[in-house]
């Protein structure tokens, strides 16, 4: 198990380039299964979850060629469908949440798709009903082996239909879209997710020959086609990482420039950080954050009531950044209520921040009130364990701002979402080291 040692309390300075978007990559990589032709994908993040998915695709028979550090070609012209029933697949697939995204493309092209119950973050329930209800609506038969926690869908032919999703699930929408592009007839998906990463997937599929309209809205119309061809695709920068670096700059009173952020795809992210009192300047497609010498002050609502920051489907604020916002608020002037609606365990890491001296009231599993210190009382260094990706990076940001030397164990959780993080932080002046051990 890896460990970070962080000497906190130092200002940082410089430029940082966000990696490719993890949540986009999980969808885009699985879409290569929809065609026997070569697909080139650029700006793939070099992180554990994505590397696991690439290994799964390779084991399935996809020809994978690494062109450069962050670019690969994929060709799924000789797929071994028997691998999906193997003990190896059941083991490897269960360790990766994103493995569920393989089911839609496999069902569409080969008439069957299987997946073990996926793993991932320990942040609460992540149900798969939306995915499988969509496949069933398209005519697939569903089966579930309770003893092995093994899911499957099979169909001789998928038939387009009208469907209303029970929730605007990003991965659910993406999976159903990938199944529907090769279905016979027309499919409409209402209450579809419309995140930029889903838009990216639809644009890529259209370049491959799919016929998807309504991209960017919550009503998608998909005319099924007989086959798809190859294409080239470049991933957006990771908006969660961009939000993480904004939070890091504020907490360490650092002057940072985040490069090439695809500002127009950030939605509410700049607005929410601005409500916390953080100054962000748009310089071309970069975000410049000046040194906050005098701290930052949370805005109340116009009637004077306490600000609430809550997650919501796009174009609302992404739940993946609520942990970052919570940490940033611990040193603000003022108070804020954080409302995490989606996952009932994501706020449980606040006990570690309280140990560091933060003033946080955990109201219930979904809500926390943060009373900011206004930097008058610095967080104290401590020893922590990273429970998931987003809590892990939040604790890392807290440690970089804290007085003294902190230790964070189980940093593989952070590795799942952030590439080469030690080297990148060291380049801007962070005092951080990585150690491997039991």
N, C-alpha and C positions, 0 to 999 in steps of 0.2 A: 504494500500500500504506500502510495507516494505522499509526501508532506511538503508544504510550503513553510518557510520561515520568512517572516516579513518584519522589517524594521520600519515602523510607521512614523508619521509626523513630518515627512519630507515633502516639499513642493516638487512637482514634476513640470516638465516643459518640453514642447516639441510637437511633432506631427505623428499621427497614428492612422494607419490605413485599415479600415474594417475588412474582415474576411468576407468570403461569399456566404450567402444566406443558408444557414443550416436547414431551416424549415422548408425552403424552396427546394433545396437539393434532395431531400427525402422524397419529394414528389417527382421531380424532373428525372432523377436516376431510374426510378421504376418505369417511367414512360418509355425507356429504350426497349422494353419488352414488347412493345406494340408493333414493332417493325423488324423484318429481317435485315434491313439496310443499316448502314453505319450511321451513328449519331455521335457528333462531337460536342462535348460540354466543357465550358470554360468557367474559371473562377470557382472551382469546387473547393470547399473548405477542407483543410487537412486536420480533421478531428475524428475522435474515436467512433462516434455514431455513424458518420458518413463512410469511414473506412470499413466498418463492419458491413454496411449495406453493399459496398462495392465487392467485398469478399463473398457475400451471399450471392450476388448476381454472377460472379465468376464461377462459383460452385454449381450454379444452376445451368451453366454452359455458355453464358455470355462471354464473348471475346473482349477482354479489357486490355487496352493499351494506354499506358501513361505517356502522354506526349510531352508534358512539362510539369512543373511543380503542381499546378492547379488545373491542368487541362488533360482530359482523357477522351479516347474514342471507345465506343461500345458497339458491338454487333451481336444481336440476338438471333442468329440464323441457324443455330443448332442447339436447341434447348433440351435439357435432360429432365423431363417431367417427373421421372421416377424419383429424382432427388427430393421432391417435395414430400414424399412419404417416408424418407429416411430418418433414422435416429439422429444423424448429424444435423439435418435441417431443423428437426424439432428442438434440438439443443441450441443451435446458433440463432435461429429465428426468435426464440423466446427471450433472448438477451437484448433485443433491439425493438423499441417501440415502432420505429418506422417500417418494420418488416410488413406491417399490415398493408402498406401501399403497393405491395407486389400483387395482391389478390385481384384487383380490378383489371389490370393489364393482362394477367394470365388467363383470367376468366374470359375476357373479350377475344383474345387471339387463339387460345387453346381449348376453351370450353371448360376449364376447371382451374381452381385456385385454392390452395390450402395454407394455413398459417397456424403455428402454435400461439397460445395466449402470449401477447407481446409483453416485454418488460419495460424498463425505462425508469423515470423518476418516481420516487415515493412521495407523491404530492396529493394523493387521493385517487378516487375512482376515475378511470378514463374509459367509458363504455364504448363498445363497438357497434351498438345497435343500428346507428344511422347508416354505417357502411353496408351491413348485411341486409337491412330492410330495402336499401336501394337496389342491391343485386337481385333480391327476390322480386321486386317490382319489375325488373327487366326480364324476369322469367327464369332465374336461376333457382335451383333447389339447394337448400341449406342443410348442413348436417354438423353435429357437434359431438365429439367424443369427450364426455365429462371426465373419464378416468385419466386421459392424457391431456386435457385442456387443448384439444385440437379442433380447429374450425375448418370447414370446407364449403365451397359452393361449386356447383356443376351445372352445365347447360349445353344442350346440343345447338341451340340458337337463341341469342338474346334479342328481344323485341322491344323497340322503343315505346315509351309510355309517358304519361304525365305524372309527376310526383311532387309532393309537398314534403320537404324534409322536416323532421321533428325538431331539429336545431340546425343553426347555420354553422355546421362543423366544417372546418377547413379541410382536414384530411378526409372526412366523409364525402364532401363535395368532390374533391380531387379524385378519389377512388371511383366514385360513380361516373364522373365525366370520362375517365379513362376506360371504363367498361362500356359506356354508351357510344363512344365514337365509332366502334365497329359493330354496333347493334343494327338490326334491320329496322328501318323506319326512323321516325322522329321522336326524340325524348325532350321533354321540358322539365327543368329542375327549378322549383320555386323555393324561396328561402335558402337559396344557395349562398355560400360564403363568397365574399368578393375581395378578400385580401390581395395585395399586390402579388404575392407568391402564387396564388391561384390564377390570377390574371396572366402571370408569366407562363404557367403551365398551358393555359388555353391558347395563348399566342404561339407557343412552341408546337402544340398539336395541330393548329391551323397551318403552320408552315409545313408540317408533315403531310398535309392533305385532308385533315379533319374539317368539318363544317360546324363551327361553334359560333353562335351569335349571342349578343347580350353580355359580352365579357366586361367585367367591372360592375355589373348590376347583380341584383339578387334573383334574377330570372334568366336562366341560361336555356337556349334552344340548341339542340344538337341533332343534326341530320346525319344518320349513320352512313359510313362509307365502307367499301369492300376491303380496302387496305390502306396502310400508311407507309410513307417513305422516310428516308433519312433527312437529317437537318443538322444545323449547328446552333447552339444556344449558349448564352452567357448569363450567369447567375447575378442577381442583384446583390448589393452589399447587405450584410446582416443588420437589420434594424435593431435587433435586440442588443447586439454588440455596440452599435452606435449609441443607444441609450445608456449602456453600461459606461462608456467612456465619458459621456456627459456627466453622469453621476460621479465618476472618479474625479473629474476636473473640479467639480463643485466642492466635494468633500475634502480635497487636498489643497484647495485654494490655488489651483494650478492654471497656467495659461497653456491651453492645448488647442490644436487644430485637428479636426477629424476630417480626413480627406475623402473626396469622391463618395458622398453619402447617398446619392440619388434622392435629393431633398424632396422632390415631388412625390415620392413613394413613402414618405415618413408619416403621413397622416397627422394624428393628434400628438405625436411624440414631442415635437418642439413646443407646442402650446402647453402641454402638461408640465414640462420642466420650467417653462416661463412662469406658470402659476405658482411654482415653488420659489420664485424670485431669481432664478438663474438666467443670466444674460447670455443669449445665443446670437451670433451674427452670421448671416448668410453671406459667404464670400464665394461667388460662383456656385460650384456644387459642393463646397466645403462648409463645415460648421466651425466657427471660431469661438472659443470660450475664453474670455479674459480672466485674469486673476481676480477672484472675488475677495479683495482685501477686507471689506467691511461685511462679509458674509452675504446672506440672501434671506429675503423675507417672504413668507407664504402669504398669498393673497386670500383674503376672505371673500365670501360672496358679497354682492352689492348691498345686501341687507345686513351685513355684519356677521352672519352666521359662519360657522367653521366650514372650511373647504373639505369636500369629499372627493377623493380620487378613486374611481371604480373602473373595473375592466368591462368591456363590452365588445360584441362582434364588430369587425371593421365596417365603417370607418371610426369606430370607438377605439378606446385605448387598449392596447394589447395586454393580456394578463401576465405575459412573460416579463414585463418591466415593473410590475407592482413591487416586487422585492427590492429593486433598485431604488424606486421612489421612496419606499419606506426608510431605507438606510439614509438617503439624502436628507430626508425630513428630520432625522435625529439631530442635525446641527443647524437647522433653519431657525429663523425667528418666527415664532407662532406655532400653531397646532394644525394638524390635518387628520382626517379620518380616512384610513385605507380600507376599501371594501373589495375583497377578493371573492367574486361570485362563483367562479368556475370550479376551483379545487379546494377541498375542505382541509387540506393539510399543508398548504403552501406557506401559511403564516407562522407555522410552529417554530421556525428558526429564530423567531424574535427573542426567545429565552436567552440565546447566545448574545444578542445585542444588549439585552438587559444586564447580563453579566459584565458587559463592557462599560456599563454606566448609562446606557440610553434610557430615556423616559418613555416607555411604551406600555399602554394598557391593552392587553389582548382581550377584547370584549367577548369574542366567541371564535370558533374556528375560521370565520370568514371576515372578521372586522378587527382592526387595531387602530387605536388612537395614539398618535405620536406627538409628544410635546418637545419641541426643539430646544437645544442647548444654546443656540446662537454662538457657538464656539467658545462660550465662557467656561465650559467644562469639557475638556477633551476626552474622547473615548479612551478606555484603558486596554492595553494589550492583554490577550488571554490565549488559551488553547481551545481549539474548536474542531468539529468534524463537519465536513460538507455533506448535507443530506441530499441535495439535488443540484442541477446545473445552476439555476438562477439564484437560489439561496447561497450557493457556493461563491459565485462571483460577488454577491452582495456582501458576504462576510469578508471577502478579500479586499473590497473597497473600504469596508469599515476598518480592517487591519492596517491598510496603507495610510489611513488618516489618524490612527490611534497613537497614543504615547507608549513607546516601548516596543518590544519584540513579540509578535504573535506567531502561533503555530496553527496551521490548518491541515488536518488529516483527511484522508479519503479524497484527495484532489483529482482522482480519476473522474469524479463526477464533473468537475470543472473542465477537464480535458474533453469530455463528451461534446462540449459546445464552443470551446474557445481554443483556437490553434496557436501553438508556439507562444503561449501567453507570457512566460517568464522572459524570453528574449525581447518581446515587444515592449513589455513594461520596463525592462532594464534600459532600453534605448531612450526612454523619456525620463530616466532618472530614478526609477523605483528601486528600493533596496529589498530585493526578493531573491530567494534561492530555493531550489528544488532538491529534495533528498528522496531516494528510494530506499525502502526497507519494509520490514514486516509490520 
